[in-house]
Amino acid sequence: MNNQYLAEYSNTFGNHSISALLGYEKYRYTYKYLSASNDHLYNPFISELNNAANTPQSRPESYVDEYMSQGIFSRLQYDYEEKYFVSASFRRDASSVFHKDHRWGNFGSVGAAWLITKEPFMQSLTWLNSLKLKASWGKQGNDALLNPTTEKNVNIMLIKTFIHLHIATETIH
């Protein structure tokens, strides 16, 4: 089950535009597994477990896999003349993967951009539609590092780069 609650605001004042986003997210996953088998069936057309002789080959097994994460997040964006851009974001996330004393992490980012093709000196270049210079810095978390053999984590692990893994590992300590 995934719940998201979002609040957004945006406004333009002359050449200045601002937008803000505030949100809360909660994700809960529960997987219940129950299996049993037996052999030496009295009647092969009845699939009930008590239809089998009491043999040591009886193989019941079960488990429950639970996972939960929740977090709050925010983002602020500003631009001047749709040419100069600044943004900042912050997240505070928790994951059931970690011990309760180290469950929460803080992750932020900042960025700036310049849409160079909006400058008057670029207007004569008809062969160039869009040229943007961007710079950003951020910190992210990853709770899929602790058990890389589970199916939900294998796909995530395959697409992560060394840099992302290094940043995420630093946040675990």
C-alpha positions as CSV (number, residue, x, y, z in Angstrom):
1,M,0.0,0.0,0.0
2,N,1.4,3.4,-0.9
3,N,0.0,6.7,0.4
4,Q,1.1,10.1,-0.8
5,Y,-0.1,13.5,0.3
6,L,1.1,16.5,-1.7
7,A,0.7,20.3,-1.4
8,E,1.9,22.5,-4.2
9,Y,2.1,26.3,-4.7
10,S,3.3,28.3,-7.7
11,N,3.1,31.9,-8.6
12,T,4.7,34.4,-11.1
13,F,5.6,38.0,-10.1
14,G,6.7,39.8,-13.3
15,N,9.8,38.0,-14.5
16,H,10.1,35.9,-11.3
17,S,8.5,32.5,-10.9
18,I,8.5,30.4,-7.7
19,S,7.1,27.0,-6.9
20,A,7.0,24.9,-3.7
21,L,6.1,21.3,-3.0
22,L,5.6,19.7,0.3
23,G,4.7,16.0,0.7
24,Y,4.4,12.9,2.9
25,E,4.7,9.4,1.6
26,K,4.2,6.0,3.3
27,Y,4.8,2.7,1.7
28,R,3.9,-0.7,3.3
29,Y,4.7,-4.1,1.8
30,T,3.6,-7.4,3.3
31,Y,4.2,-10.8,1.6
32,K,2.9,-13.9,3.3
33,Y,4.1,-17.3,2.1
34,L,2.7,-20.6,3.1
35,S,3.5,-23.9,1.5
36,A,3.2,-27.6,2.3
37,S,3.5,-30.8,0.5
38,N,3.4,-34.5,1.2
39,D,3.6,-37.8,-0.7
40,H,2.0,-41.2,-0.3
41,L,-1.4,-40.0,-0.9
42,Y,-4.3,-42.3,-0.1
43,N,-6.4,-40.8,-3.0
44,P,-4.4,-39.0,-5.7
45,F,-7.5,-36.9,-6.7
46,I,-7.8,-35.3,-3.3
47,S,-5.3,-32.5,-2.7
48,E,-5.7,-32.2,1.1
49,L,-2.5,-32.6,3.2
50,N,-4.3,-35.0,5.6
51,N,-4.9,-37.3,2.6
52,A,-1.3,-38.5,2.9
53,A,0.3,-41.0,5.1
54,N,2.3,-39.5,8.0
55,T,5.7,-39.6,6.5
56,P,9.0,-37.8,7.3
57,Q,8.8,-36.3,3.7
58,S,6.2,-33.8,4.9
59,R,7.5,-30.3,4.0
60,P,5.6,-27.4,5.5
61,E,7.1,-24.0,5.3
62,S,6.0,-20.4,5.8
63,Y,7.3,-16.9,6.3
64,V,6.2,-13.3,6.2
65,D,8.3,-10.6,4.6
66,E,7.4,-7.0,5.7
67,Y,8.8,-3.7,4.6
68,M,7.8,-0.1,5.4
69,S,9.2,3.3,4.5
70,Q,7.9,6.7,5.1
71,G,9.2,10.2,4.6
72,I,8.5,13.9,4.3
73,F,9.9,15.9,1.4
74,S,10.0,19.4,0.1
75,R,11.2,21.3,-3.0
76,L,11.6,25.0,-3.8
77,Q,12.2,26.3,-7.3
78,Y,12.8,29.8,-8.6
79,D,13.5,31.2,-12.0
80,Y,14.1,34.6,-13.5
81,E,12.8,35.2,-17.0
82,E,12.7,31.4,-17.6
83,K,16.4,31.8,-18.1
84,Y,18.1,31.5,-14.7
85,F,17.0,28.7,-12.4
86,V,17.7,27.7,-8.8
87,S,16.2,24.7,-6.9
88,A,16.6,23.1,-3.5
89,S,15.0,19.9,-2.1
90,F,15.1,18.1,1.3
91,R,13.8,14.7,2.3
92,R,13.7,13.0,5.7
93,D,13.1,9.3,5.1
94,A,12.8,6.2,7.3
95,S,13.1,2.5,6.4
96,S,12.2,-0.6,8.4
97,V,15.4,-2.2,7.0
98,F,17.4,-0.3,9.5
99,H,17.6,-0.6,13.3
100,K,15.1,1.7,15.1
101,D,17.9,3.9,16.4
102,H,19.2,4.5,12.9
103,R,16.0,4.4,10.9
104,W,15.8,8.0,9.8
105,G,18.0,9.8,7.3
106,N,18.2,13.3,5.9
107,F,18.9,13.9,2.2
108,G,19.1,17.3,0.5
109,S,20.1,18.8,-2.9
110,V,20.7,22.1,-4.5
111,G,20.9,23.0,-8.1
112,A,21.2,25.9,-10.6
113,A,20.8,26.2,-14.3
114,W,21.3,28.8,-17.1
115,L,19.3,28.5,-20.3
116,I,22.0,30.0,-22.5
117,T,19.9,29.9,-25.7
118,K,17.5,32.5,-24.1
119,E,20.4,35.1,-24.1
120,P,20.3,37.7,-26.9
121,F,23.8,36.8,-28.2
122,M,22.5,33.2,-29.0
123,Q,19.4,34.3,-31.0
124,S,21.3,34.3,-34.3
125,L,22.1,30.6,-34.0
126,T,19.1,29.0,-35.7
127,W,20.7,25.5,-35.7
128,L,20.7,25.3,-31.9
129,N,17.3,24.9,-30.2
130,S,18.3,24.6,-26.5
131,L,21.5,24.8,-24.6
132,K,21.5,24.7,-20.8
133,L,24.3,24.7,-18.3
134,K,23.4,22.9,-15.1
135,A,25.1,22.2,-11.8
136,S,23.8,20.3,-8.8
137,W,24.8,18.6,-5.7
138,G,22.7,16.1,-3.6
139,K,22.7,13.3,-1.2
140,Q,20.5,10.2,-1.5
141,G,19.8,7.2,0.6
142,N,19.4,3.5,-0.4
143,D,18.0,0.9,1.8
144,A,18.4,-1.9,-0.8
145,L,22.1,-2.4,0.1
146,L,21.7,-4.8,3.0
147,N,20.3,-7.8,1.2
148,P,21.3,-7.7,-2.5
149,T,20.0,-11.3,-3.2
150,T,16.3,-10.5,-2.9
151,E,14.4,-9.9,-6.2
152,K,13.3,-6.4,-5.4
153,N,16.9,-5.4,-4.6
154,V,18.7,-7.1,-7.5
155,N,17.2,-4.8,-10.1
156,I,18.0,-1.7,-8.1
157,M,21.6,-2.9,-7.5
158,L,22.2,-3.5,-11.2
159,I,21.5,0.1,-12.1
160,K,23.4,1.9,-9.4
161,T,26.7,3.4,-10.1
162,F,29.7,3.4,-7.8
163,I,29.1,7.0,-6.9
164,H,25.5,6.4,-5.8
165,L,26.5,3.3,-3.8
166,H,29.3,5.2,-2.1
167,I,26.9,8.1,-1.1
168,A,24.3,5.7,0.1
169,T,26.8,3.6,2.1
170,E,27.9,6.8,3.9
171,T,24.4,7.5,5.0
172,I,24.0,4.1,6.7
173,H,26.6,4.6,9.3
